[in-house]
Amino acid sequence: MKTLIRVTEIWVPNKTRTHLEFFDGLYGELHDFKGASETMRFAFDEGLPGKAWAARRPVILHHFDNSYFLRTEAAHKAGLTAGIALPIFAGDYLQAVIVFFIGDDADNVGGIEIWSNTPADSFDMGMDDGYYGTAESFEWTARHTKFRPGFGLPGVVWESGMPIIMRDILSSKRTLRRDSDVKIGVSKGVGIPCAFDAHQTVVMTFLSALGTPIAHRFEIWAPQADGKALRFVAGECDRELLYAQHMTESAIAPWEGAIGEAWQKGVPAVRSALTLEAGAAALSAVAAGLQSTVVLPVIQNGRFRAAVAWYF
């Protein structure tokens, strides 16, 4: 089964903090695009990573042609047509920018959305931008939907201030887009708080469809009360439906695997060969036939709050 995201890249500031440099990535078989990317660097407000750095919020680039994107020819050769960049800040300090690329498959369905609320302007959270592949009717519905705290995936993340995995979106009473969800086969979603401005709330949502899921497994890990390890908070897997029940007592030590590394560094992490990883999370994923992972640290007010991991 194909996943919606084809490539993931991590960019970090250089020592003088004048440019972003390549740090790591997952490219699958797209070796030429990886080669074109590894030699790149981006100044503030330059290219897709630089735009996210300057905006201090997620950025979606729907088309590469005639845009500020700097790798258009290489992206076209790789069959990539859209990109999403998410900056990770600790206070005013940029930790990294993670970039996701979507392929040009005609059957691409799913969603990656950016929602925001400015209290001075509205009591509701509205959509700033979104990518939906071929689900044009769903996009229209999303752009005309508003959420209050506690309702829908964006509203639940807004109310809790924490990343959320929403299972069974099709039957959830807390979603306001049920008819459209059914039409495109959205089955689950992951919401991540990513506001870096005290005057605005921003939530990024990843909607996983049945045919082209975002990933095959999602997990959320958060610090234990004593801060000595991360505890398993929630998980959802389409390969092993009851796996979360076996993970409830699991913990991750500092620097243990990609999740422990992202926790300690405050920088996203990727792994292309989970068989080489230690820890309960990697062992469980390998047992389910999963090969790679992406880990996003969630940092608010300069403090690590959680890690969101997904697996392919």
N, C-alpha and C positions, 0 to 999 in steps of 0.2 A: 504494500500500500504506500503510495506517495504521501509525503508530508508537505504542508503548504510552504514552509520555509526551506529553501534550498541551500543557502549559505549563511553562516554566522561569522562575524568578524569582531575583534576587540582592538580598539585603538586607545593608546595611553599618551599623556603628555611627555615630551622629552625633558631632559634635565633642566633646561632653561625655561620650560613651559611656554615656548613660542610656537610649537607645532605638535601635532598628534602623530605618533609613530605606530607602525604595525606591532601588535603584541602577540596575537594568536588568532586561530580561526578554525572553523569546520567547513570544508569545501567538497567533501565527497570525492567524486571523480573529476571535478572541475579544476584540474591542475593548472591549466593556462591562466584562468582567472586568478587563482591563488598567486601565481608567479607575477602577474601584473599588479597585484595589490601589495605584496610584501615590500616592494621598493618604493611605495608611495609614502608621502607625508602631507599633512594638511595644516595650514595656518588657521587661525581663528576666523570663522565665517567662510571657510573655503571648503568646497566639496561637501558631500553629505555629512561626514563626521564633524567637520568644522561648523556647518550650519547648526547642528544640534548643540555643539559647545556654545555657540553665540546665543542661541535661542533659550538655553537653559531649560529645555523641555523637549519631549519627543517630536520628531519631524518625519512626515511621510512624503516620499517623492514618488508620484504615480507613474511618471514617464521620464526617461533619461534624455531623450532627444531634445536639443535646444534648451537645455537646463544648465544648472551649475555643476552637474555631475561630471567628474573628470575621468571616468573609465568607461565611457559609453560603448566604444567599439569592443572592448574586452567583454563587457556585460552582454552585449548582443550575441557575440560568438558563444557565450556560455548559456544562452537562452534565458537570461535574467531580465526582467522588465520593470521591477519596482523595488524600492528600498525603504526601510524604516530604521531610523537612528534614535537611540535612547541614551542620553547622557546620564552618568552617575556622579552626583556631587556629594561631598561631605561638607556641609556648610557652603562656603564660597569656593571650596577647593575641588576642582574637577579631578575625579578619580580615573574615569575612563569613558569612552563612548562605545556602545555595542550596536552593531549594525546587522540587520536581517535583510536578506534578499529573497524575493519571490520569483518563481519561474513563470514561463509564458504558456503553461498548459491550458488548453481550452476548457478543461473540467475543473480548474481551480475554484474551490468554494471554501469559504471560511471568512474570518474577519480579524483585523487588527485595528483597534480604535483608540482615539485620544479624546477623553472627556475632561471638561473643566468647569469649575465654578468660581466666580469672583463674588464674594459676599456683598460687596458694595453695589453690585449690579443686579443680582438675582438670588432667589432662594433655591433655584434648580441647577442641576448639572446638565449641560448640553454637550453635544458632540462637536469637537473642533475639526476633526478629520478622521478618515477611515479608509482602509483597503478591504475590498470584499471579493476580489476576483470577478467572476461572472455573475455574481448575485446582485444584479442591479436593483431589483425591487426591494431587496433587503436593505441595500444602501439608502434608498429613498426613505424607507421607514425609519432607519436609524437616525438620519439627519433631521427628522421631524419628531424625535422622541426626547423627552426631558425626564430626569430622575430626581427624586427627593432622597435624602439620606435614608438608607435602609431598604430601598427598593431597586430591583434590578441589580445586576452585577456591579455596575459603576457605583450605585448608591450604597450597596453593602460595604464596598471597599472604602468609600468616602466616610461612612459612619464609623467603621472600625479602625481606620487608619492602618490596616494591615493587609497583606496580600490574601486573596481568597480564591479557593477552587470551588466553583459552583457546579455541582453534579446535576444531571437530569434537568437541564434547562428547559427541555420540552414540556415537562410537567410541573415546573416550579411556579408557585403562586406569586413569587417575588419578581418575576420578569414581566415586563409590559409589552414584549414583542413576540408573544408566543406563536401567533399565526405565521409570521415571517420566519421565525426559528424553524418551524416545522417544514416550511417550503424548501429551505436550503439544507436541512438536516443538521443544524447545530445541536450538538449533544452535550457539550460541556464548555466551560469557560474559565479562564484565569484572569484575575484582576490584580493590578499592581499599583500601589500609590507611588507617584513619581513627581511630586511637587517640590520645587526648590525655591519657592517664593512664598513668604509668609502671608501674602495678600491673595493667594490663589490656590485652589486645590486642583490637582491634575491626577487623573487615573488613566492607566493604559490597560486595555482589555484585549485578550487573545481568545477568539471564539473558534473552537475546534469542531469541524464538520465531520460527518461520518466518512465521506469519500476521501477528503484531503485534510486529515487532522493536523493541528499545529505540531503535535508530538504524540508519542504512544503512551507516555507516562508523565505525570506532573507531581511534584512534591513541594511542600513548604516545611522549612525547618526554622526554629526560633530558639534564642538562648534559654537555657534552663534558669531557674530562679537564682542559682548561685553563680551563673555566668561561666561555669567551667566547661560546658559542652552545649551542643545544640540538640534539641529534642525534636522528634517527629511530630508535626502538627496536623498535616493532612496530606492525602495522596489519592491519585486516581490513575488507573492503568487499564488500557483496552486489551492488554495481553493476559493479565492476571487480575480478574475482577475483585477478588477478596484479599489482595496482597496487603492493603493498608492495615487490616486487622493484625497482621503478623509484624507490623513495623512499629506498633504503638509504644513499645518499650525501647526502641532503638535510639542511640545517641551517637553524635559525631564529635570527636575531639578536635581541638585546634590543629589546623594544618592537615587534617585527615582527609585525603582525597580532594576532589575539586570543590566540594561544598565547604570543607574546613579551610581550604585555601582562600576561597572567596570571602568567607567570614573574617579571616585575619587580615587580608589585604584590602578589603573593601573594593575589590576589582572583580568584574565578571571572570569566570573561568570556563574553559571547554576541555573536553577529553574526547579523543577519537577512538580510543581503545580501552574500554572499561575493564577488560580482562586484566589490565595492568594496575588497576586501582585497588586500594585497600578500603575496608569499611563496609558496614552493613548495607548502605544504600547501593553501592556499586555491585556487591555480591548478589543482592536481590534483583537488580536490573539485568545482570548477565544471565542469571537463572531464567529470566523471562525472555531471553533472546534479544535483548537490547544492547547496542554496541557503543553509543556515544551519548554525551550529555552536554548541556549548557546550564550554567549556574549564574543567576542574577542576584547580587546583594541588594537588599532594600535598606537604604540609609535615610533617616529622617532627623532633622535638626542635628546633624553631625554624628548621630548614633546608629549603630547597626541594629536593625529591628528583626530581620529575617533573611532567609535565602530561599529563592524560588528556583527549583531545578526541573528541567524537562529532558526527556530521553528519547532517542531515536533508535 
